[in-house]
Amino acid sequence: MELLKELEGAKYIAIAGHTRPDGDCIGSVMGMYLYLKNALQDAVVIPMIEEPAPEFNCIKDIDRICTSFAPQVSEFDVFIGLDCSTP
């Protein structure tokens, strides 16, 4: 799959991980956020996970995480779930 081709035309993109996010969850969500923010400059990309522990403050744009799960966007074109297991 070519991710950027799949996301072509998407205006609002949400990225989330699992509950009680650990380092690999936070890293994967923020890595995808930073990649998409750079690659799709016309899209609104919102990372949504629970409040990360202070040791993750070194990650670029960590303050952009929507921890309330109530973003200012009412509907997303794409939702990306990362670092999640099957139900």
N, C-alpha and C positions, 0 to 999 in steps of 0.2 A: 504494500500500500504506500502510496506517496501522500504523506500527511498534508503538505501544503496544497496539493491538488484537491484533496478531499475537503479541505477547509475553504476552498475558493468561494468567495461570495458571502462567507459567514461574517456577520457584523458583531454579534455578541457571543462570546465563548466563555464558558465556565470550566474551571479545572478544580477537581477536589480529590482528596485522598480518604483514607479510613479514619475512624474515630481514634482518639488518643494518638495522634500522629507521632511516629518516631523519626529519627534522622533520615532514613531512606525515603520515607513518605514525604517529609517536608522538602527534602532535596529534589525529589522527582517532580513534585508539584511546582516548586519554584523554578527548577530547570526548564520545565515545559513552558511556564509562564514567561520567563525571560526570552526563550527562543521565539515563541509566538509573538510576543510584544515587538520584537525586533523584525521578524519576518513578515508580519501582517500589520503594518503600521496604521491601517485604516480601521482595524477591528478593535473592539473593546474586549480585553481579556481580563477575567477576574479569577484570581486564585481563592479558593474557599476551603479552609481547614480550621480546626480549633487553634486557639492561641499557642504559638510555639514557645518553648522554654527559652529563657534569655540567652543561652549559649548559641542559639541560632541567629542572633542579631547581626552576625557578621555576613549573612547572606544578603546580597544586593536586593533591594526593594522588598525586604521581608515585611516592611510596614504596609505594603499594598494588599496584604492578605485580608480578605473579608471574613472576620471571625464571627460575625453576627448571623451569617447565612441569610441575611436580608439585604442583598445588594440593591442598588438603585435601578436595576434593570428588572422588568417584570417578566421577560421571556428571553430565553437563550436560543440561538440557532444551533449551537453545539454544546454538549456536555462531555467532558473528558474525565473519566475516573481512573486514577493511577494508584498503584501499590495496594490494590484491593484483592481480597481472595473471593472465590466463588461463594455464593450463598449456601 
